[in-house]
Amino acid sequence: MSWKRHKRLKSWSSAMVLTGISLVFIYPFIWMFFSSFKTNPEIYQSNQLLPQSQEFKQQRQVLIQNDQKVVNRANSFREKRKLKATIKVLAKTPAEELSSGQKLELKQAQTTLDKLNTPAPLQEPEKTVLKEDSSLWSILTNLDFQYFKILLKSNKPHLAKLQKQIDAEADSGKVAALQKEYDFLAQYQYFDFSQVFMNSLIIALLHCLGAVALSASAGYVFAKFEFPGKKALFTLAILVILIPKQALILPLFEWINLIGLSNSHGGIILPGALNAIGLLFFTQIWKQVPNDLLDICRLEGASEIRTFIHALPLISSALLSFALLDFIMSWNEHLLPLIVLQSPDKQTLPLALSQLMGAGLGEPLAVIMAGATFTILPTLTLFALLYRRIKSSLSELHIH
């Protein structure tokens, strides 16, 4: 075997192995996306990745009918119990003491109870022949985005807006369409997705900007200056990394409550404004910047702050890389918002989605999957835009 052929075979083998590993990591996200279009029984079928086109719609209709049957049986049971109580009260009174109205009420209650106790005649179910097209194109073109609509619009502000439109609309056809949409969304009362999404975005962006600014400046000081206690503080930063956040959550909450940031976004942003990982990262990055370039700024009469600002473009890739990593961590943060935030209108998206799991097994899990799909969109977009910068900054990072 020639050297070129051996090299080509080796590269192809490496590509196949890496592709397989990538598919293993990507599969959960693909499964989560397609689960946004499934009913609960389909989601629990772990061997079925794609939703069925025609069968999916039929199963959903059957589930709706079964739910309606349960509601009808429950209403019938309550009506029977009410009629039996009425008949029992009237039957205790002697017939000669009953008024004509009471006799009529007793007769009507007995007649209604007999009708409810009479079983409905069995009807042969209509046989529907399904021509199932299992091609990928058929499945993709038949995807139903109703669960995304439920997540985005099933909240009190949107329902109130729909109600105002119904009251102000004069066309009976439009009123019926709006009322149908209102009745459909009123079955599900979830959080205000747009508000919660903006809360997470604002917190993640401010947390990211604060962490980048403070970590970069602290790393600059540790890399370019000598001062008493430098090694001790650097060692302390390493020790902070080793302490799990769960062990610090109680004193952290007491501190946040003491300074008056409880139940506010500031209580989420401030604790992570400077982290030890960022300090170590930027200390190593600043060590790669030659001191001669900084001395040029100092010889021109620039202050140390201006020298630091002018040197920031030299580490722009590192700044963007750390900003992305911090954004991802703060975007997916769950523990601190759970402790600090109490108001529903101030919750973050991961926290709001996690609370839907406690709503009961009758809720459509596809709504949670749709929300989880939205959670990865900002980080996925930023990673795609900043991939080259991240790759170059990590290649320049050398631990001394």
HUPE-V825872 format. One record per run of one state. SS is the DSSP state (alpha for helix, beta for strand, coil for the rest). FROM is the first residue (numbers start at 1). LEN is the number of residues. If there is no record, write none. Layout:
BEGIN
ss:from:len
SS:FROM:LEN
SS:FROM:LEN
END
This chain:
BEGIN
ss:from:len
coil:1:2
alpha:3:33
coil:36:4
alpha:40:4
coil:44:10
alpha:54:39
coil:93:2
alpha:95:3
coil:98:2
alpha:100:18
coil:118:18
alpha:136:6
coil:142:4
alpha:146:8
coil:154:2
alpha:156:13
coil:169:3
alpha:172:15
coil:187:6
alpha:193:32
coil:225:5
alpha:230:13
coil:243:2
alpha:245:14
coil:259:7
alpha:266:7
coil:273:3
alpha:276:12
coil:288:3
alpha:291:9
coil:300:4
alpha:304:28
coil:332:3
alpha:335:6
coil:341:3
alpha:344:3
coil:347:2
alpha:349:11
coil:360:5
alpha:365:32
coil:397:4
END
